Amino acid sequence: MRAAVLTGWRKPLELQDIPDPVCPPDGVVLQILACGICRSDWHAWTGTDPDIDLPHIPGHEYCGTVVETGPDVRNWKTGDRVIAPFILACGFCPDCQAGHQTTCATQVVPGFTAPGAFAERIAVPRADVNLSRLPDTMDPALAAALGCRVTTAWHALTGRAAVRPGEWVAIWGTGGVGLSAMLLARALGARVAVVDVVAEKLDHAQDLGADAAIDAGHGDAVAHVQQVTGGGAHVAIEALGRLETTRNAILSLRKLGRMVQVGMPVGDHVTMPLPMDAVYSGQLAIFGTRGMPAHRYPSLMSLIEGGHVDLTPLIARRVALSEASTELAAFDRPAPPGVAVITDFTR
């Protein structure tokens, strides 16, 4: 099969012909239909993720068609169209049994701890626990865009912050996950203020329904959020993994507000000095979140299939496998609005 292989940090991915993956006894092999290109893949490409050994195949936002099943698989057959969370849980440990598969101690993460989906095929272990059926009418490119950013945003809003209709949600960063959070929060009946430093992204978010768009490069963004929301947001979503936006997300909350750390802190941002006085005096709640369990996919799919949210504007570019390096390099600077998805694996 053809795959885009990372052979050196920040080097262009090499298109290589490599052997097809071996099907795990409890897993499946998928023919990839589409794979998103995410900022998390950029962390892998730059060498800031400690789980990766070279050479390596990135890619963790994927959907595909089952072409082979292991002898222990019961729920899936050849020809099924499926999507998988980027965290593949064991299904048996206490955390998994409690429904918290994203904290599974023996999790497998394609694109990081296992070969990823910048390839024509991928092996997916633990298939009965982790796969979810792809609706027949869903565009594979949209399904791939769900794989990390949309599902993470949905879990942050509903599984962690429990956003309610009429609440104000402040979203710090309008990349793929921030834009997803904006669209989903609006579908839940919340009002949304987005904050960024890229005017093009702010305009795009406002065109898609954001109630307020705040340029953090001009003036006091925290004060602006507090003014727009009438005293502070009920929920803040940090979508970049940076000190400044994490701090501002906390400070933008009203009393008893909830902040969800969605962006992945790496490098200099792993340890952050935060305004804990505001957390204490405002009696704020801070949540971390990472991915979404497979058992929660049907609720999101139902929302989309029922026409309650249109996520197609997320897809900005459909690219070939050979263009993945260009898209990864774009994250070195403020990237253009929307999500890039690999849909052509022949070149």
N, C-alpha and C positions, 0 to 999 in steps of 0.2 A: 504494500500500500504506500501511498505518498503521505509524507508528514513534513511539517515545518519544525525543525529541530534547533534548539538553543544549544550552541556549542561554546559560547563565550559571552560574558556579561556585556550587554549593550551592543553585541555584534548582530548584524542581520541574520535572521533565522535561515537555516539552510534547508532547501527542499531536497528531501532524500527519499529514495525508495527503500523501505524497510519491511521486514516480515510482518504479516498480519498478527494481531494480538492473539494470545492463547486464551480460550474461553475458560473462566474459573468454574469449578464444579457447582458453585452456588450462584453463578452469574450468567451474564449474556455478553455477546459481542454485538455492538451496534454499528450499522453503516450511518455515518454522521450525515444529517441533513443540513444542519447549520450550527455555527458556533460563534458566540459573541466574543468581542475583544474588549477586555475590561481593565480598569486601572489596576486591579489586583494582578493581572497578567504582566503589567508594567513593572510591578514590584518584583515579580519573578525574573523578568528580563534584565532588570538593573542589578540583581544580586542581593537585594535587601531582605529577601525571604530566606530564613535559615534552613528550610526543609529541602531545598533543591540541590541536587548533585548533577553535574554535567556529564555527558550530554543529556538533554531533557526535552520532552514535548510539552509545551504549555497548553492552556485552554481548559476552562472549567464550566463554561456556559454552553451547554449543548443539548441537542435532541437528535433522535435518530430512529432507524428502523431495525428491529431485532433480526439478525441474520444467523445467529447461533445461540443455543441455550445449553447450559450445563445440566448434568443429570439430576442435580438436586433442586432445580428450579420448578416451581409448581404453578406460578401465576401468569407466566408469559410464554408466548410462542413466536415462532418465526413469522415475520410480517407485521407484528404489532409496532405501532408508532408510539414512542415513549419519550419522557423527559425525566431527568434525574436531578436531585439537589447536588450542589457541589460538595457537600459533606455526606459521605456514604457511611451510615452507621451500622453497628453490628446487629441491632435489634434485640439483643438478649441481656445486656448488662442492666443494672438498676436504673441508670439514667434513661436508657432507651425504653425500658418497660414503663417508666413514668411519663413517657411522651416527649422527653427532652433529647432527641437524637442528635442535635447539634453539639451536645456536650459529651458525646460518646468517647470514652477513653481510648478506644481502638479504631477510631474513625480513619477512613481512607479519603484523601482529597485529590481527585484527578487534576492534573496540571500543577501539582505541588508535591505531594508525597507519592504520586503514581503518575504514569504517562497520561497526558491530557488529550484534548480533542482538537488540536490543530493538526488533524490527520483525517484520513478517509474512514478509519475505523477506530473504535475504542472498546476495551474490555471493561465491563462494569460488574464488580463483585457484589454479593449480597443483594441480588436483584429483587427478590420477593419483598424485601424490607424497604427498598429505596426507590424503585421506579414508580412513576405515575403515568397513567394513560394520557396521550395527547389527543385532544378533540380532533375529529376528522376535518373540521372546517378551519382549523387554526393554521396560519402560515408558519412554516418551520422557522423562518427568520424571526418572527415575533416570539415564538416559543423559546428560541435560543436567548433572546434578549431578556426573557423572564428568569433565566437560570441562576443569576446571582443578584443583579441589581433590583429587579422587581420583587423577587421573593424575599430578599433581605428587607426591602422597604415595607412590604406587606406585613412581615413578622414584627418589624419594629413598631409599626403603627397599631397593629391589632393584638399581637401576642405579648408585647412588652409595655407600650405606653397606653394601650386601651383607649384610643382616640374616640371621642364621642361627637355626635353631630352638634354643630354650633361652636365648637371649640376653635381657638386659634392655634395653628401649627406654624412655627417658624423653621424654615429649612435653610441651613447654612451650607451652601455649595449646591450648584445646580448642574452637576455632571449627570451621569446615567442614573445613579441611585437617588440623587436629590430630585431630579425631574420625575422619576418613578414615584417617589414619595409624594410629590406635589399632586400628580394625577390621581393617585390612590386616596390621598387625604380628602381631596375634593369629592371623590366618589363616595366617601364615608360621610359626607355632609359637613366637613370641617371647612373653615376659612384658612387660607394659606398665604403667608408672606415668605417670599424667597429672597435670599441674600447671596450676592456674588460680587466679583470685581470685573466680570466680563459683560459688557453691555449687550452683546449679541445673545448671550445665554439668558440674561434677564428679560430681554424683549421676547425671546422664544418662549420662556416660561409664562410670561404674561399673555402672549397670544394663545397659549394652551389652557388658560383659565386661572392663573395665579391672581389672587385678590390684590396683592401688593408686590412690587419688585424693588428691592433696595440695593443700591450700589454702595458696597462697603468701602470703596475707594474714595468716596466723597462724604465727609462728615462722620458723625457718630452713629454707626449702624445699630448698636444696641439701643440707643435712645430713640432712633427712628422706629425700630420694631416695637418698643414699648408705647410709642405714640400711636402707631397704626393699630395696634391691638387693644388699645384702651387700658394699658397698665401692665402689659407683658403677655407673652404667649402661654397658653396652657401646656403646650408640648413643644419642645425644640428637638430637631433632628440635626445632628452633626454628621455631615456627609463627606468629609475630606480627610479626617484623621490628623488634624493639625492643632497645635497648641492654641493659636489665636482664635480659630473658629470654635474649638471646644470651650474655651473660656467665654467667648461671646455668647455661645448657645446657652450656657448656664446663666449668664447675667441677663439674658433676654426674657427669662421666665418670670411670670407672676408668682406670688406666694403659692405654695403647694403644687408648683409646676413639676413636669416630668421631662427629663432630658434623656435621649437615647443616643449613645455613641455608636454610630453606624460605620463611619470612616475608620479604616484600619491604621492605627498609629505605628509607624516604623521609624527607624533611624533616630534622629534627634527628638522625635515626638513620642517615643516609647514611654518616657517619664515626663510628666507635665506638672508644673506648679499651677494649681487651680484655686479659684476663689471659694474656699471652703467656708468662709464666713457667710457668703451668700447662701450656700447650701444649708448651713445651720440656721441662720435667721429666717430664711424663706421656707424652711422645712421642705426642701426640694428632694426629689427622687432622681437618681441617676441610674440608668440601665445600660448594660452592654448588650449587643446582639451580634449574631454572626450566622447568616444563612437562615434556612427554614426547613423543618422536617418534612419528609415526603407526605405524611398523613395530613398536612395542612394545605397541600396543593389543590384538592378539589374545591375548597372555598374560594380560592383565587380564580380558578378556572371557571367556576360558576358565575362569579362577578363579571368576568370578561365575556363569556358566552351569552350571558343575559343582556349584554349591551349596556351595562351600567358604567363601564369605563372603556375608553378607546385608547389603547396603548400603542397603536401603530405609529403615531408621531415620534415615538422614541427612536425608530429606525431611521438613521440619517444616511447610512452608506452600506451597500451590499458589495462586498469585496471578494477577491480571489485569495486563495491561501498564500500566494506569493506576495500579496500586499500587506500581510499581517505586520511585518517589520515596520513599515511606514506608519501604520496606525499605532503601534506601541511607542514609537519615537515621538508621536504627537503629544503624548502625555507628559513629555518633558516641559511643556509650556501649557498655558490654559488651552485646553482642547476645544474644538468647535462643538456646537450643540449636538445632542443626539448620540446614538450608539452605532458603532460599526459592527457588522455581522458578516462572517465568512459564509458564503453560500455556494461558492465555486471551488471545489477541491481538485479540479483537473489541472490547474495551472498555478 
